[in-house]
Amino acid sequence: MGKYFINPELKKSSAILLFINFIFLLITLIMIKVNNNNLKLGYIKSIGTITEKINEKNPELLQYVIPSVTKKGKTRESEEGIKILKEYGLTVDLEDKLFPYVNESIINNNYYIITLFLIMSAILFIINYFEHIYFYKRMRKISKAAKMVVEGKYDTLIDEDREGDFSKLSNSFNSMRGIIRNNIDSLNKEKQFLINLLSDISHQLKTPLSSMILYNDILLTKELSKEKRQLFLENNKKQLYRMDWLIKSILKLARLDARAIEFLKNDISLNETVENSINALKEKANEAGIFVMLKKSDDVKFKHDRRWMEEAFINIIKNAIEHTKAGGKVEVELIENPIYVRIQIFDTGEGISKADLPNIFKRFYKAKNSSSDSVGIGLALSKSIIEAHNGIIEAQSKIGYGTKFIITFLKY
């Protein structure tokens, strides 16, 4: 029972009921006192009448009668007296009105009791009415707030600055409102993300598909030499590979954004991961005449998913190679201290303008100096992978001097 007395409403109503009961007890005691006084007065009047008659007939008997009025008589004397009175028809079975003084006290007593009952009933009714109005108002306030949540209005907060179950209910409702709001916002974001994703896929695939359809129509309707036919087929092959890479990259990015990928993180050498990424691009770097090197450092252990992290590094290093002229270089450096693990990727390429620099990690963003083959998804994918490993990526660049990508993983 004690667990419910944390509610101030129960404490207040209990205190009021105790106070009313105390008042009721006090009034009852006063009424009993008044009734007893009335009974004594009626008793005295009755004895007075008898005394006057005895005094009139035989005054000498008063010295025997009067002492018997104020003290309890003997049982035998009382029984004999009852028998005598019974001979004259005076018994407890007589109607109350035949005992005028007693009857008057009984009538007054009944009147007082009925009046007190009506007053107490009215007081309890009024208290009960206003107490329930208080509770129903609070319940309707919660009901109204719940209706507003259903209608999509989440700004209504139920303020309860007192302890008790209503405050707990209000806090739970506010928490539920926040959770529903966040869930709805998440659903809307996912819906918008899906719309944007479909729009991006449609936009990115439209150009290569149109090109392939055109080449295919030419191959089917025109007489071409073997060399031209081979050229068109090679172009279609490039477009197919580009579309395959694009679709896979977009799906990877979508899965990362939806957190639908479970990373298999192991505490393994980050140096080996970076070396694997560089080796995967060695042929491309050689063809472009770019020198890619990893600065020697102590072996850095870091908990990560090697396959995904390699893809992130490959996209960044590949971007550096594509924006560096022949004879240039790309340097990769690993730094470790008690606070963080950092990977720096620096190229001697053309650099990124100040206008483009804040946007290079946005999906499908293409800087002014990007090649026509670029779709602007590689760096966005790398950023998502790095952030999924609780990392931070930033870029520093200056036109004509190159670009530095800084990837930082805090240890705490």
N, C-alpha and C positions, 0 to 999 in steps of 0.2 A: 504493500500500500504506500510505503514511503516514497517509492519512485515517482508517484504521481503528484506528490506535494512540491515538486520543483516548479509546478505551474503556478504563477502568481494568481491566476483566476480562481483556482481551487483554494488557495490560501485565503484569498479575500472572501469568497463565498462561505467558507467554513467559519471564518471569524465573524461574519455577519450573522450566520445561523446560531452560533454560540451566544452572541450578544442578544439576539432576539429571544432565545430560550431563557437566558438570564432575566431579561425583562419580563417574560411570561411568568417565570417562577416568582419573581418579585411581586408582580401584580396579583398572582394567585394567593400568595401568602398574605398580602394586604386584604384581599377579598375574604379569605378565611378568617382573618382577624376581625374584620367588620361584621361578618356573619356570626362569629362567636359572641361579639359584643351585643349584637341584636338578640341572639338567643338568651344571653344572660339578662338582658333588659326585659324580654318577654317572660322569662322565668321569675324575675323579681316582681313584675307586675302581677303575675298569677298568684305568687305567694302573698303579695301585698293585699290582694282582694280577699284571700282566705284569712289572712291575719286580721284584717279589719272586721270580718264577720265573727271571728273568735273573740276579738276584743269587745265586740258589741254584746255577745251572749255571755261570755265567761272570761274576763280579763286575766283571771288567775292561771288559765291554761297556757298563756303566752310564754311563761318561763319554761315550759316543757316543749312547746312547739318551735319557738324561734331558734334554739340551739341546733335543732334537727335540720334546719334549712341550710346551714353552712358546713355541715359535716356529713360524711358518708354514714348512712344508717346501717344497723345490723341486718344481716341477710334475713333473719326470721321476721324482723319488724317490717322489712321491705316486702316480703312475700305476703304477710298479713295485710299490709296496706293495699297491695295490688288486688287481693281478694275482696277487700271492702269496696274498692273503687269499681271492681268488676260487677259487684251487686247493683251498682248504680249505672252500669252500662259503659263505663270508661275503660276502653281497651285500645291496643295499638291498631285494631282493625277499623276504628272509626275514621271517617273522612278527615282530611287535613283541615278543612275549613271549620271543624268543630273545635280545633285548637287554634284560635285566632292568632295568638302571638307566634306560635311555631309556624303556622301557615304563612304568615307575612314574611318570616325569615326564609322559608322555602321558596316563595315566589321571588323575593329579591335575589336569592342565591342563583336561581335558574336564570333570571334576567341578566345578572352579571356574567354568568358562564357563557350564555348565548352571545352576549355583546362582545366578550373577550374572544370567543371563537371567531365571530365575524371579523373583528379587527385583525386578529392574527392571520386569518385566511386571506384578507385583502392585502396585508403586508407581504405575506409569502407569495401571493399571486403577482403583485407588482414587482417584487425582487426577481422572481422566476421569469417574468415577462422581459424585463430590461436586461437580465443576464443572457437570455437566449437571443434577444435582439443584438447584443454585443457580439455573441459568437457567430450568429448568422451573417452579420455585416462583414466580419472577417472572412468567413467562408465564401461569401459572395465576391469579396475582393479577390480571393484566390481564383474563384471560378471565372471571374471576368478576365483576370490576367491569363488564365489558361486558354480562354476563348481567343484572346488577342494573339497568343502564341500560335494557335491553330490557323489564324488568319494571316500569319506571317509577320506580326508586329512583335519584335523582341525587345523593345526598349523599356517595357514596364517592369519595374523591380518592386517586390513586396518588402517594405521596410519593417522589420521587427527588432526593436532594440531591447527587448526584455527576454529573460530566460523562459524556458518552458517548451512544451511540445509544439505550440503554434509557431514559435520562433524556429524550431527545428524543421517544421513543415515548410515554413517560408524559405529558409535557407536551402532546403532540398529542392523546392520549386525553382528558386533562382539558379541553382546549379543545373537542374534539368533544363531550364530555359537556355542557359549558356551552352549546354551540350547539344541540344536540338539545333540551336542557332549555328554552332560550329559544324554540325553534321550537314545541315542544309547548305551552308556556305561551301563546304567541301564537295557536296554533290553538284552544286552549281558550277564550282571551279572545274570539277571533273567533266561536267557536261560541256562547258566552254572549251576545256582542253581538247576534248574529243572533236568538237566542231573545228577548232583551229588545226588539229592534227590532220583531219580529213581534208581541210582546205589546203594545208601545206603539201600533203601528199599529192593532191590533185594538181596543184600548181607546179610542183617539181617534176611530176611525171608527164605533164602535158607536152612539154617541148620535146623530150626524147621520143615519146610515142608518136607525135606528129611527124618527126623526122623519119622514124622507122616506117610509118605508113607510107610516106612519100617515096622512100627508097624502094619499098616493097612494090608499090604500084608501078614504078619505073621498071623494076626488074620483070614484072609480069606483062607489061604492055609494050615495052620498047625492045628493039633489037640492039643489044649492046655487045661491045667487044668483050673478050675474056678479061682484059685488064680492068675495064670499067665495072663489069659485073663483080670482079673480085674486090674492087675498091668499095662498092656499095655494101657488099657483104661484110667487109671489115668495119665499115662505119656502123652497120647494124649490130655487129658484135660488140663494138665499144659502147654503143648505147645500151645494149642488154646488160653488159657488165656494170655500167654506171647505174642503171635502174636497180639491178640486184643489190649493189652496195648501198644505194640510197634507201631502198625499202628496208633492208636489214638494219641500217643505222637509225632510221626513223623509229622502227619497232623497238630497238634497244633503248632509244631515248624515251619512248613512251613507257616502256616497262620500268625504266629508272624513275621517271616522274611519278608513276603509279605505285612505286615501291613494291613491285611485283617480283623483284629479283632478290634471291637470297645469296649474299656474298659468302664465299668460303674463305674466311680470313685465317691465315696462319702466320706465326711469327717466323718469317723467313728473310733471306737476304734481299734487301732492296737494291743492292748493287747488281745482282744477277738479273733482276727484273728490268732495270734500266739497260743493261747490256743486251738482253734479249730484244728489247725495243729498238735499240740502235742497229743490231744485226738484221732485224727484219726490214730495215730501210737502207741497208748498205748498198744494194744494187741500184736503187733509185738515186742515192746520193752520188754514186760513182758516175751514173749516166749524166747527172746534172753538173758534175765537176765540183761537188761540194765535199769538204772534208768535215766529217762528224767525229767528235772525240769525247771520251768520258775521262774527266780528270780523276787521277788516282786518289783514292781516299780509303780510310779504314772501312771494314765491312760494317754496314749499317743494317741492323735487324729491325724489322718493322712488321707489324701485324696487318696483312693485307691479302686481297684476292689477286694472285699474280696475273691470271688471265685478263681480268678486267683492267687492272692497273697498267699492264702492258699496252692495252688498247688506248688508254688515256694518253700515255707517253708517246705512243706511235703517232697519234693524231697531232699532238703538239710539235713533235720533231718534224713530222711530214709537212706541217704548215710552215715551219722555219726553213726547210729545204726549198719549198716552192717559192718562197719570197726572198731567196738569196741568189745572187748572180753567180755564175761559174767562177771558181777560184775563191769563193767565200768559205766560211766555216761556221759550224754549229758546235758549241761547247755545252756539255752537260756536267754539272757539278753537284755532288751530294755533301750536305753539311749536317752534322749532328752535334747537339749540345744538351745539357740537362733539361732544357725547356722544350725544344722542338727538333723535328727532322725536316730538313728543307732540301728541295731539288730546284736548281736553277738551270734554265735552258736559255742560252744566249746565242743569237745569230748576228751575222754582219750584213744582214739584208737591207732592203730598201726602207724599212721602218713603217710605222703606222701613224697616220695623222691624228691630231688631238680630237678631231671631230669623230673619227671612227673608233678610237681607243675604248670609250665607255661601252661600246656596243658589240665588240668582237665575240663575246661569249653568248650573245643572243642567237637563238636558232634561226637559221636561214638568212642571217644578216651577212651581206656581202659588202666588203669595203670597196672603195673606189679603185684601188689598185689590184683587186682580186682578179684571178684568171677567169675566163669564160666557163671553165669546167667546174669551178668552185660552186658549191651549193650552200655553204655556210652552216654546216651541221657538225663538223669534226670537233671544233673547239667547244661547242655547246655540250656535246656528248662527253668530252673530257672533263668539263666542269662538273657535270652531274655525277660522274664516277668518283671524282676526287671528293666532292662534298658528301657522297655516300660513305666515304671513309673518314668523315669528320675533318676533312682538309679544307684549305683555302687556296684559291688560285688568283693571281693578279698579274697584270702585264705592265711593263714600262717600255716606252719606245720613243724614238726620235727619228724623224725623217732623215734618211741618208746615213744613219749610224747603226741601225739595227733595232732588235727587239729582245727584251728579256722577260721570260715567263718565270714567275716565282711560285712554287707550290710548297705550302707549309702544313705540317701535321704536328699539332701540339701534343705533348706527352701527357698532359693532365686535363 
